[in-house]
Structure formats: structure tokens, C-alpha cells
Amino acid sequence: MHERSSGDELAKWLRTELKRYSVGEKLPSSRALVDRFRVSPVTVSRALAQLAAEGLVVTRPGAGAFKAAPRATAPVGDTSWQEVALSAETAGEPVPRAVDASGVLVTLAASPPGVIEFNGGYLHQALQPTAAMAAALARAGRRPGAWNRPPVDGLPELRDWFARGVGGGVTAAEVLVTNGGQSALATALRALAPPGAPVLVESPTYPGMLAIARAAGLRPVPVPVDRDGVRPELLEQAFKATGARLFVCQPLFQNPTGAVLAPERRPEVLRIARAAGAFVVEDDFVRRLVHADAGPLPRPLASEDPDGVVVHVCSLTKATSPSLRIGCLAARGPVLERLRAIQVVDQLFVPGPLQEATLELVGSPAWPRHLRTVAAELKSRRDLLAAGIAERLPRLSVDHIPSGGYHLWARLPDGTDEQRLVASALRAGVAVPPGRPYFAAEPPAPYLRLSFVAVAGAAEITEGVRRLATAWDEP
């Protein structure tokens, strides 16, 4: 049993048990709880900390845990004034100030126990390089100066490692270490477009990017994607129609379609953006989640761009753990100074121990072994999910089977109520995200995005498909 689920179960038992206790009465000792429930001391500490946060117990170092006195009921205030303050627009403000993060939260929310997660965006714990990360963090913590303030641009050795990954002559001086990819995208969009400006986005695209754009006061304008990536003729039309100076794309294993930008389209995208005097933000988010059958990958767009059109974003989070939030921004020319200034204002710097641990991890023999293991496992999971859909859910149309990334993009029959199907699926015990949040405007059809990376293994994929088929047949 996982440490977290064990802690939740112990906390649940203690909540019930506390009803029999008087205020100030001592709970069983940590050792007694360890022996009785056959859990680790860490699990006991988690459970007690959870109850303390809820105000049910108080802990006294060296003495134990005691039932807390009921908290005084706080007076209920009137916060209705905030609706006016939060919705009020300043003179000339062209976009709403509300931010919809639902498309992001669906991949972060913990599903109820027993629910199979086809909605996750991070490696399941069984796929994470847990031992290698723990060893790397332990080694990093002992490095001289590891806990001092790091350079604001990031450790030189880590910047150099990222620069070599981008290629094309990009140097360490043109790289900023960031707190993961989401933070890097937020910095880039704020740096490259003023509030109210249009920003061209792929359609469909990652909901988190749409949320970033809207939070920055930008107006996302969709440009359709097919199995070969963004369509250059429509991109050119969108630049001319809107006057946009920014295009955000994922050329490799695009989220959610899995498309790879075709070789003949790559120079066209750069030419079109350069002619428009625009930047291209390249979100290279899953380069390290390639499948075992992928073959050679195209280089990042930034490696083909000597003129500073491309601002490159990448992250190690998807290939490691949701808590290893390390990524990079790479850019050429004056824009780098603006990116640096915004990042410093927002974050000051990325924690030194985390950067040191990342260096230890990617420099260890365990790193290439981990990537090979994940590549083989993702291919196996992808094939199993695709076969299950073909057998049990033939009405789902999966037009493209990608050789990288962690999900399949499935079109539903026209007229399907995707929200109703999502709700039915959850009742059947499988969590799936609807396709609607992936579109900046009205979607052309109903879709589901089915992730195979957050499940425990093959058995859960097979069972998840069975449950989804059950939900489909629900009246």
C-alpha cells in the first residue's frame, strides 16, 4: 500500500476513534500505532499531521498527540463586494479578468479511491526513477554550497546541459533554468505579448497554455492542426488577419493530437513567423517520453533558427516526477534580457538543491536506463490501449497513433454528449477528460483524451477500457 493511502486510512480511523476521547486526552503513542496497523513511522506522522491541520489534535514534542478543543466558530463575513472588484474592468481593458484553470486541474486532481486515471499527465509512481532521484538529492545536499543562493540564471553546468539538448549552436549563456515548463511558458507569454494582444495557438492545444494566455490578458486565436502539425497556410492567414506577434506550438508529439510537425512544414513555420515579425514559442515538453519504436527524432525548431525567432521551452518534469519542477528557456537576442527580468521578478531563482539534484540525476548511469525503460513501457501501454479501444470501443476514432508522449486523442461520434459520457465514466470507475477544454473556440467535434501514463500498469488499462465501454452503454 502506498504511504499516502495508508496515511489517509489511518487518519480516517483516528477521526472515528477521537469521538470517544475527551478534550486533552492523549492518543495512542506513535509506536503503538505503528505496531497495531503495521505501517511505518512516516505514515503515522502523516496521519497525525493531517489531523492537526484539521484542528482535531494537537501534538506536543516529546509528549505525544492529544484531542484538541473544538475550534471557535469564526464569524461569517460578507465577501460579496469582491465580485465587483474582481470583475471591474479598467478603461480600455479588452479581455475578461477571470481565469479558467479547470482544464489544468483535471490532470492534477486526485481521483477517488478505486478510480482508474486515464486523465493523468505525469508518470505513475511505478515509472518514476524514485531511487535514482533520492540518491541524486542525497548527493546534491552534501555538495559544498548546495544550500546557498544559486545564480539567478541557473547553475552554469545545468544551463550547459540544456543548451546541448537544444543544439544548433545554442550556448549556456542563452539558457535560463526555470521552475518547470508551465512557469517557463508563463514567463514567455508575459514577455512576448502585451495584455490584450492576440496570440496564435494550435487547435486543439494544451488547456494549461490557454489558461496562461488568458491569465496574462491575451486573446488566444486558434490555428488548426492535422496529423502533420500546424497548417502553414492557415498560420499565415491568422498572422495577417490578427496582426499577432506570437505563435505557441508543440512541434513534437503535440498535446493532445500527438502530431509531429512535418519536415517540409518546419521551415515554412519559421519563414511565416519571421515575415510577420513574430516570435514562436516552442514547447518541447515530451522529447524525453519517446516510445521504443519512434526512430530518430527531429531536432528542436530552435536549433534551425539563427535569427532568434524561436523561444524554446522544455522541462524534465514529465520524464521524472511531478515534483521535479526543472525546465529551461532558451532564446537569442534582446528578448533574453526581458525573459530574465520577468523570471527574476516572479521567482527570484530556482532552488539550488533542486538544480544540483537534477545535475546529479542526468549525469548518472541511471538516467539513460530510466529513459530506455520508460520508452519500452510507454510503447507497450500505448499499443494495449489502442488495441482495447479497437476491440471494446469501435465507435471511438483514433486517427493517429503517436510514437511519443503519453495519450491518445479519440474522436467521439458526432452528437455525443462528451460531458455526460465523462460523468458516466466516473460513475463506472474511470476518470477521462473531455475534449472541450483543449479548444480556444468552438470545437469541431466531441473528443476524449485518454492518457496511459498515470495508471499502474497493463491490468488497469484493460480494466479502464472495460469500464469506459460500460459507461458508453449506460442509458
Buried (B, 14 or more C-beta within 10 A) or exposed (E): EEEEEBBBBBBEBBBEEBEEBEEEEEBBEBEEBBEEBEBEEEBBBBBBBBBBEEEBBBBEEEEBBBBBEEEEEEEEEEEEEEEEEEEEEEEEEEBEBEEBBEBBEBBEEEBEEEBBBBBBBBBBEEBBBEEBBEBBBEBBEEBEEBEEEBBBBBBBEBBBBBBEBBEBEBEBEBBBBBBBBBBBBBBBBBBBBEBEBBBBBBBBBBBBBBBBBBBBBBBBBBBEBEEBBBBBEBBBEBBEEBEBBBBBBBBBBBBBBBBBBBEEBBEBBBEBBBEBEBBBBBBBBBBBBBBBEBEEEBBBBBBBBEEBBBBBBBBBBBBBBBEBBBBBBBBBEEBBEBBBEBBBEEBEBBBBBBBBBBBBBBEBEBBEEBBEBBBEBBBBBBBBBBEBBEEBBEEBBBEBEBBBBBBBBBBBEEEBEBEEBBBBBBEBBBBBBBBBBBBBEEBEBBBBBBBBBBBEBBEBBBBBBBBBBBBBEEE
